[in-house]
Amino acid sequence: MSKKKVLMVCLGNICRSPLAEALLRSKVNPEKVEVDSAGLDSYHLGEPPCKSSREVAKENGLDISGLRARAFTPSDFDRFDYIYIMDRFNWDLIQQKARKPEDLKKVDFILNEIFPGENMEVPDSYQKGQNAARLVYNMLDEATTAIAKKLQSE
């Protein structure tokens, strides 16, 4: 049985996707599931997650301070089994990076795991404070719980 590979994607890879990465990692067996995150823009390459995301993660027993933003590349379509995006703008950008229609078959809105087919968005919490970060954390916590259950049943 091969290891499942999951990629969390947002715009800058400093708010939502690092939280989603850490949340899913905390819920799966690392010997069976690999989790990573990436951004669709290069504004923050090499930077740690933003302060509000680090703080809300810490409040919930997760340490994301060691994560660093990286850029999504077309080779990620080959490497990962599942690619979760946060919003419609991410969808528009990731479509531009797809090389063939099959690439996009791996991509889905993360909240479709709890609201199938609704393409609901996880709001961007960057520079919007702790309450926004907590809202995002709670949304991603629920979605990653559903993803972990799905991966366990495969």
Secondary structure, DSSP 4 states (H G I P E B T S, - for coil): -PPEEEEEEESSSSSHHHHHHHHHHTTS-TTTEEEEEEESS-TTTTPPPPHHHHHHHHHTT---TT----B--THHHHH-SEEEE-SHHHHHHHHHH-SSHHHHTTEEEGGGGTSTT--PPPPP-TTSHHHHHHHHHHHHHHHHHHHHHHHHH-
